[in-house]
Amino acid sequence: MSLQFDICTNLNPNTRGLYPYLLILQHDVVAALATRVVAPLTRATCTVLPIGRLHPTVALAGDTYLVVMHELASVPMTVLGPVQASLKSRRDEMVAALDLLFVGF
């Protein structure tokens, strides 16, 4: 079972080339839902221009990825593959990125 701030493999064949991993942002208290709100991860070498704390960086599988917070999506549980890592220890940083996106500070 994947939990909030877990990074899962993206099983969607249409998007996994650009976004190989998905960060679960949705809280576990609503785990009964059939979907999860996620932020995709893309390689830091892709065309996304990082904007400070809006795009936290993550080292994973020998590569550096950006958490692309402005590309939030609700996805069915079926596209979430195995958990690869957890950012639970970086919760404050992830919430700060969401605050910047939604509140502006």
N, C-alpha and C positions, 0 to 999 in steps of 0.2 A: 504494500500500500504506500503510495506517495503522499507526502505531507507538505505543508506550507514551507517554502524556501528550498524544496528539493529540486534538483536539476535532473530532468528526465530526457532520455533520447526521444527525438521527434520521429515518430513512425509515419508521418504523413509524407507520401512520396512526392507530392506537389511542392512542398515547402522545405523538406529536410536538407536539400542542397545548400540553400542560403542560411537556413536556421536549423542546424543539426541538433540543438538542444533547446528545451523549454524550461523556464523557471516558474514553478507554481507559486502564485501570489495569494491565491484564495485561502482563507483561514479554514482550518480543519473542522471548525464547528458546523460548517455547511458541507461536510464531506458526503452527505447523502445525495447531493445533486449529481446529475449525470455528466456535468461539464466541470471544467476548471478554468479559472482566469489565469493566464500565463503571460510572461514576457519572453520573447524569443532571444536566443543567444546567437550571435553571428561572429565569425572570425574578425579579429581586430584589423585585419588587412583588407576587409571589404570596404565598400564605398560609403558606409555610414561615417559621417564626421562626428567624432565623440564630443559631447557637450558635458564637460565636467561631471558633476555628480548625477546627471540624468542618465548617464551610460556607465555604470560601474564595470570594471574589468574583472575577469575571472580566468584563472589558469586552470585548464582542464585538458586531460589527455595529451599533454605536451604542447598545447597551443594556448594562445590568449584569445579570449572572447569578450565581446561587449554584450552587456544585458541591455537590450534595446527597449527601454521602458515605454517609449512613445508608440510602440507597435503592439500594445496589449491586445489580447484576443481571448475569447471564450472558446475552448476547444472540447470536443468529446473526450471522455476518458480513454477511448480506444486509440487515440494518437499518442498517448503517453507511454513510452517504453520504459525500460529499466531505469531505476534511479542511479545516476552516475556520481553525484556529489550532493552536499547540502550547504546552503548558505545561511543556515540558522544562526551561526555565530556572527554573521554580518547583517543581522536583521535591521539594526539601526540605519545602516547604509542603504539598504533596499527601501525602507520606509521613507528615508530622506529623499530618495530619487522619486518616489511616488508623490511625496509632498510637493516637490518642485513641479512635477507634471500637473497636479491638480489644484494646488493652492498658490504656487508661484514663489514659494520660499522654502 
